[in-house]
Amino acid sequence: MASLKTIDYDKIDFHDFVDYKLNEIDLKIHLITEEIMKRRLYDFKDFINSIRREFSELYNWNEENESYFLNPLIDKWKYSFTIVDNLENLCFVSFSSVYGEFIHTHFSFCRKDFRSFNLAKLHVIKLCQTAIDNGFTTHEGYWPKNNNDSIILHLKMGWKIQLIRNNKDLFMTGNLRNIRNQTYDLLTVGKI
């Protein structure tokens, strides 16, 4: 009987792993700083609102104005990331901030033509490792309860459903190390 190899996650440089995997498909990840947001405000606004329009009927989403992108959430500029192509076109955008002792993800959106490239998984590894590097242990967020594909993915990545808010959103949480490790396994070992 073959034995399963144990992975020593503490020896993995997850930031390098994410950079390497994105480089393989000619993409790169950037921290969204306040300066970048101000300089590229309309790019971010157009990107996010195009996805909000795409899913407006399904999730009852509305478009956002400029103030939404510049809002002063706690440490938003430390935990929000974008994935771009070689021409700096936005392919994936996610805003997260600090809610008390937790990293809270507000949204993660992926451009339609990049939705099968594992960008959400790579982003989650980067965000989790960044949060761990800064002393956090727990991740939280809300998902529309009818967004089955995203919910299933997040459950596979180690999230747990805590409650349903207003009969429309799932509140999910998870340990950052567990999420990071299970997501890494999904990318390297295969589907769990």
Secondary structure, 3 states (H helix, E strand, C coil): CCCCCCCCHHHCCHHHHHHHHHHHCCEEEEECCHHHHHHCHHHHHHHHHHHHHHCHHHHCCCCCCHHHHHCCCCCHHHHCEEEEECCCCEEEEEEEEEECCEEEEEEEEECHHHCCCCHHHHHHHHHHHHHHHCCCCEEEEEEECCCHHHHHHHHHCCCEEEEEECCCEEEEEEEHHHHHHHHHHHHHCCCC
